[in-house]
Amino acid sequence: MAKVLCVLYDDPVDGYPKEYARDGLPELSGYPGGQTLPTPSAIDFTPGVLLGSVSGELGLREYLEGAGHTLVVTSDKDGADSTFDRELPDADVVISQPFWPAYMTAERFEKARNLKLIITAGIGSDHTDLDAAVRKGVTVAEVTYSNSISVAEHVVMMILSLVRDYLPAWEVVKEGGWNIADVVKRSYDLEGMHVGTVAAGRIGLAVLKRLAPFDVHLHYTDRHRLPREVEESLNLTWHESTADMVPVCDVVTINAPLHPETEGLFGDELLSTMKRGAYLIDTARARITDRDAIVRALQSGRLAGYAGDVWFPQPAPPDHPWRTMPHHGMTPHMSGSSLSAQARYSAGTREILECFFEGRPIREEYLIVEGGHLAGAGAHSYSTKE
Ligand code: NDP
């Protein structure tokens, strides 16, 4: 019987919800492009409830304990004396989410003597040292597509809120003010602007599709070019590299995984090639940008605005400079953890666990590392240092 160690974010400060803003969730028939929604044999939760926090337990307890396994759930994940570190040595399976990541460093791999499977309940497994997983023969899987559309919607919201300068206007209303000039002096229309995405995978392409009706000029760069009919239907301009694309864009959105090719990509040098007054949105991973270079670009006016929901480390410390830098629209890491997304990634986590315990193959599109190699989706989108 296995021990499953699951790291989740804390419950709301006023306690686990007793009621919700809406009754249930819309039913989806599948993901864009035909990938099926998660297919566990059953679920033991009501879609639409809070599953991503400690008391929600990703809806897994009944299933795991019913099968004789042990489930340990904690939010205490950092520091050598954390509950996570104490529970890790005999854990067979580790589950965590990018929103509140259990950083699976090479050092922790050494401690985790029984570890066979790491599941990212969501998308983006960069909090796991993939080289170490390859070396140790540990399988890494994530719930591909579970929150891609959730993030794409967040990106569109952030682009509009920065360009139109929505957040400062909302502050003025809350403070009882009414100076129109104050709230329009940095407010523009998105129409006619050049918008580019770094990567056009599931999220990047969904952002492009959602922005097309805004009558903007759409650009992208990616390691693999999209099919010609997709480029034509959205009137996309493809660029060989990020460096080629950003100088022509008014708005840039980053939708690539964090891996050796993308780490630190947006530093002083690349930012200096952007148009004065460009907007940058990063909901992918914070370390794709250089933290202090972003602050400098906002202070100098090179960037007119920066938004996103990804920080390093997470949780971000109270004195993280992005909390106080000018013209930002940051949120805590939340875009991929809407109640809608939680229902999908919880069901997908259960599907992966069922496959693992029953000795059935995990879907290719969920696999990042397997059998000592990058595999499935991981082989397509990630790279390792070694
Ligand atoms: P996909 O795997 O569908 O897409 C990633 C794309 O990035 C692929 O098209 C890949 O190219 C491309 N890519 C990889 N490296 C580069 C590079 N060096 N330059 C340009 N493009 C590159 O993933 P998703 O779209 O679903 O997710 C993307 C990322 O978003 C995740 O890895 C995660 O970090 C982040 N994310 C954030 C969430 C949040 O809550 N904020 C939630 C979900 C995801 P190709 O495959 O063609 O080689």
Boltz pocket constraint, residues with backbone or C-beta under 6 A from the ligand:
constraints:
  - pocket:
      binder: B
      contacts: [[A, 122], [A, 123], [A, 124], [A, 125], [A, 145], [A, 147], [A, 148], [A, 151], [A, 198], [A, 199], [A, 200], [A, 201], [A, 202], [A, 203], [A, 204], [A, 221], [A, 222], [A, 223], [A, 224], [A, 225], [A, 254], [A, 255], [A, 256], [A, 257], [A, 258], [A, 261], [A, 262], [A, 283], [A, 284], [A, 285], [A, 309], [A, 310], [A, 333], [A, 334], [A, 335], [A, 336], [A, 337], [A, 377], [A, 380], [A, 381], [A, 382]]
      max_distance: 6.0
